[in-house]
């Protein structure tokens, strides 16, 4: 599996935007890349309410009727979360156990106390049935980081209050364990240096 894009949902208050937001991607060998995060759209399907379904049923076209649809429902916004994403350079990065993503924000406004949610867009190797060549197929949807393994999260704030660091680390799931709790290893303990 190869990592192509990194996305994070942050619980920002209404009308606030970070002055600067960057993602630092680390492997077992150190810093892989440092990329700016940009606001993006996370497509999430939600079940329709009875009223919405009734409105859509009334707008159905009859057989043979040719007209564009009149009613469209907009995107589902998961308040208070705001989604940011970035693409990794080149052909991406193979997913390993030591993958670590740090999100740095320059933000003067307070945040909600909700946990940040990380999402990945990956590509999978598939062998062609006739030619036996390996093709890398990109995922169309975002994959929550928790479905790829255990996720250890830490969130810190600078002493002056203008910077926030969110650290996410993928941990391997032990064999034979189905309901494993995320555990933060000792190597993840850190403190922000005072500026």
C-alpha positions as CSV (number, residue, x, y, z in Angstrom):
1,X,0.0,0.0,0.0
2,X,1.3,3.4,-0.9
3,X,0.3,6.7,0.7
4,X,-0.7,9.4,-1.8
5,X,-2.5,12.1,0.1
6,X,-2.8,13.2,3.8
7,X,-5.9,14.9,5.2
8,X,-6.9,16.1,8.7
9,X,-10.1,17.3,10.1
10,X,-9.6,20.0,12.7
11,X,-12.2,21.3,15.1
12,X,-11.9,25.0,14.4
13,X,-14.4,27.6,15.6
14,X,-16.8,29.2,13.2
15,X,-15.1,31.8,11.0
16,X,-11.5,31.1,12.1
17,X,-8.8,30.1,9.7
18,X,-5.1,29.2,10.5
19,X,-2.6,31.8,9.4
20,X,-0.3,28.9,8.4
21,X,-0.8,25.2,8.5
22,X,1.8,22.6,7.5
23,X,2.1,18.8,7.6
24,X,5.4,17.1,8.4
25,X,5.6,13.5,7.4
26,X,8.2,11.3,9.1
27,X,9.3,7.8,8.5
28,X,11.7,5.6,10.5
29,X,14.6,7.4,8.8
30,X,13.5,10.9,9.7
31,X,11.7,13.8,8.0
32,X,10.3,12.7,4.6
33,X,8.6,16.0,3.5
34,X,7.1,19.2,4.8
35,X,4.0,20.3,2.9
36,X,1.4,23.1,3.2
37,X,-2.1,22.0,3.9
38,X,-5.0,23.6,2.0
39,X,-8.7,23.6,2.7
40,X,-10.4,20.7,0.9
41,X,-13.7,18.8,0.7
42,X,-14.3,15.5,2.4
43,X,-17.1,13.7,0.6
44,X,-19.2,12.0,3.3
45,X,-22.5,10.3,2.7
46,X,-25.3,10.6,5.2
47,X,-28.7,9.0,5.3
48,X,-31.5,11.2,4.1
49,X,-34.3,12.3,6.5
50,X,-37.9,11.4,5.7
51,X,-38.6,15.0,4.6
52,X,-35.7,15.1,2.2
53,X,-36.6,11.7,0.8
54,X,-40.2,12.9,0.3
55,X,-39.0,16.0,-1.6
56,X,-36.8,13.9,-3.9
57,X,-39.6,11.5,-4.6
58,X,-41.9,14.4,-5.7
59,X,-39.1,15.6,-8.1
60,X,-38.7,12.2,-9.8
61,X,-38.9,12.3,-13.6
62,X,-41.7,10.2,-15.2
63,X,-40.8,7.7,-17.8
64,X,-39.7,9.3,-21.0
65,X,-39.5,12.8,-19.4
66,X,-36.3,14.6,-20.3
67,X,-35.4,17.5,-18.1
68,X,-32.5,18.2,-15.7
69,X,-32.9,17.5,-12.0
70,X,-34.3,20.5,-10.2
71,X,-33.4,19.6,-6.7
72,X,-29.8,18.9,-5.5
73,X,-28.6,18.5,-1.9
74,X,-25.4,20.2,-1.1
75,X,-22.3,18.8,0.6
76,X,-22.6,17.5,4.2
77,X,-20.6,19.7,6.5
78,X,-19.5,18.0,9.7
79,X,-19.5,20.8,12.2
80,X,-17.3,21.8,14.0
81,X,-14.7,20.0,11.8
82,X,-12.8,21.7,8.9
83,X,-10.9,19.5,6.4
84,X,-7.4,20.2,5.1
85,X,-5.4,18.0,2.8
86,X,-2.2,17.9,0.8
87,X,-0.6,15.5,-1.8
88,X,2.7,13.8,-1.2
89,X,5.4,14.5,-3.8
90,X,6.4,12.0,-6.5
91,X,4.9,8.5,-6.4
92,X,4.0,8.7,-2.7
93,X,5.3,6.9,0.3
94,X,5.0,3.2,1.2
95,X,2.9,2.8,4.4
96,X,5.1,1.5,7.2
97,X,4.6,1.0,11.0
98,X,6.8,4.0,11.9
99,X,4.8,6.5,9.9
100,X,4.3,9.8,11.8
101,X,2.4,12.9,10.7
102,X,2.7,16.2,12.5
103,X,0.4,19.1,11.8
104,X,1.7,22.5,12.8
105,X,-0.8,25.4,12.9
106,X,-0.2,29.1,13.4
107,X,-3.6,30.0,15.0
108,X,-4.5,32.8,17.4
109,X,-8.1,31.7,17.9
110,X,-9.1,28.9,20.3
111,X,-10.1,25.4,19.0
112,X,-12.8,23.1,20.1
113,X,-11.7,20.2,22.4
114,X,-12.7,17.6,19.8
115,X,-10.0,15.1,18.7
116,X,-8.4,15.7,15.3
117,X,-9.3,13.1,12.7
118,X,-6.7,12.0,10.1
119,X,-7.6,10.5,6.7
120,X,-5.3,8.9,4.0
121,X,-5.7,8.4,0.3
122,X,-3.7,5.4,-0.7
123,X,-3.0,3.3,-3.8
124,X,-3.0,-0.5,-3.9
125,X,-1.0,-2.9,-6.0
126,X,-3.1,-5.1,-8.2
127,X,-1.9,-7.7,-10.7
128,X,-3.5,-7.7,-14.1
129,X,-5.1,-11.1,-14.7
130,X,-3.9,-11.5,-18.3
131,X,-0.5,-9.7,-18.5
132,X,0.5,-10.3,-14.9
133,X,1.8,-6.7,-14.7
134,X,1.4,-4.9,-11.4
135,X,-0.8,-1.7,-11.6
136,X,-1.1,0.8,-8.8
137,X,-4.8,1.7,-8.4
138,X,-5.6,4.9,-6.5
139,X,-8.5,5.0,-4.0
140,X,-11.4,7.2,-4.9
141,X,-12.4,7.7,-1.2
142,X,-10.6,8.8,1.9
143,X,-9.6,6.1,4.4
144,X,-9.7,6.9,8.1
145,X,-6.3,6.5,9.6
146,X,-7.8,4.3,12.4
147,X,-8.7,1.6,9.9
148,X,-5.1,1.1,8.9
149,X,-3.8,0.4,12.4
150,X,-3.8,1.8,15.9
151,X,-3.4,5.6,16.0
152,X,-1.6,7.5,18.8
153,X,-2.6,11.1,19.0
154,X,-1.0,14.0,20.9
155,X,-1.9,17.7,20.8
156,X,0.3,20.4,22.3
157,X,0.2,24.2,22.3
158,X,3.1,26.6,22.5
159,X,3.5,28.6,25.7
160,X,2.4,31.9,23.9
161,X,-0.7,30.2,22.6
162,X,-0.3,31.0,18.9
163,X,0.9,27.6,17.7
164,X,-0.7,24.2,17.9
165,X,1.0,20.8,17.1
166,X,-1.0,17.7,16.5
167,X,1.0,14.5,16.3
168,X,-0.3,11.2,14.8
169,X,1.6,7.9,14.8
170,X,0.5,4.6,13.2
171,X,1.1,1.7,15.5
172,X,1.0,-1.9,14.4
173,X,-2.0,-4.0,15.6
174,X,-0.8,-7.1,17.5
175,X,-1.7,-10.4,15.9
176,X,-4.8,-12.1,17.5
177,X,-6.0,-8.8,19.1
178,X,-9.4,-7.5,17.9
179,X,-10.2,-4.7,20.3
180,X,-6.8,-3.2,21.0
181,X,-6.6,0.2,22.7
182,X,-4.2,2.8,21.3
183,X,-1.1,3.1,23.4
184,X,1.4,5.9,23.1
185,X,4.9,4.6,23.2
186,X,7.6,6.2,25.3
187,X,9.4,7.5,22.2
188,X,6.3,9.7,21.5
189,X,6.7,11.7,24.7
190,X,8.0,15.2,23.9
191,X,7.7,18.8,24.9
192,X,7.6,21.9,22.8
193,X,10.7,24.0,23.1
194,X,10.1,27.5,24.2
195,X,10.6,30.0,21.5
